[in-house]
Amino acid sequence: MEIISSPPEFGPAFRDVLYTFRTDIPEAMHEIEMLDPEGTTRQGLKRFTGEREFTVNAAPYLRSSAPIAPLPFRDSGLVVPEHRTLKSVVRANGLQNSTVHTTGIAGPLYNAPLSGLSGTRVIGPDEQDEVSFIPDAGEISARVVFGPGTDTPEEISLGALTLPDRNLVAAVVNMNHLAGLLHQRNRSVTEFDAFVLRVQNSGETVMEIPYRIRKGHGDGVRVCWWNRLGGIDAFTFDATRNVTLTRLRETEDGERYSRNCLKKTVTAVTAPLKKRQAEELAGLVAAAGVWILDGTDYAAAEVRTDRCPVYDERLRTLEFVFAYLSPVSFQNRRP
């Protein structure tokens, strides 16, 4: 028996993940095992007979093991994040093969942002952004250039790492950390309106992502979501239109309160958007994972908005309703 085709490396786990086998003994019973990423525990089994070639789809055994979430707040730099890739492992008659996949539904994509957002990103004080990408093996380095195109730019290295093989990497931009590094050089982040994130792979620039620095905090809300390419996108809504706290009570025996809590929902509004920006942001409506920035923590949420008008001649802004998944608990008094 031999494996004659395998899924592409870093292909999406949320599409078909197909392995095709060929045997010279079609009349025999052949068992194909789907194993865990360590290749030790069986997660599924398929049996075939009467065929010279047969194909198995390993995708259903991958998708439940994708605990993706935004990276915790950390210093700016390059990091290989955990749980951003999945590995399919198949075994038949002692023959074993494995492939690494993204947690996306599109791809594979190399040396490019795993992001549904294009153009200039906006980031404000106390915020963090991350850009995932899959570089080739070699030395990966990153830097930010504040005030590009001005007479007094400031360049800050975000460090480097060496990859023996292709892997998923995230470039983290943390504004508090960058402000501290500028302060060490007797510069202030308030001097600048923009910066560029530049990423190099083995000395060649593979990504340049422009950022605009938002002044002040306002009353907006920053939302992260799991995008179609398997990365995390972030967007700060410019204003909060409504915040609602709803009382939730659960009872025992029809009269005793066993749980007393508040459920929070937030209505967030964008500034005026162009059609392309609205289409990109519309991915939030169907995102499988959504989080709201709360200080330096991310609170899991769901999108209550199920319709996004990406183009209308009167369209100026988009509005989304988010509900926090975890209620805030209060004391309970039982009679």
NORGI-V40696 format. One line per field, one symbol per residue. phi: phi as a letter, one per 20 degrees, with the letter a starting at -180 (. if undefined). A space follows every 10 residues. Layout:
phi = ???
//
This chain:
phi = .beebcfffm fffedfdddd dccecffeed dddddfgemd dfdabcdcbn cecbcddegf eeffdcefaf fggbffqdbe ffmecccecc bblnecbbbe ceedccpfcd lbfebedcmf edcdgmdccc cebdefgped cbbddemfne fcfcdcfdnb bddfbgbecc edddffffff ffffdmccff fddbbcedcd clndfdbcde cdeeemdmdf cecdbeefen dddcbdffbd ebccddfdcd cdlmbefdbc bdddccddce fgdegfffff ffgfgdffcc cdfcmddddf bceefdbcff bbfefccdcc dddffefeec fcddf
//
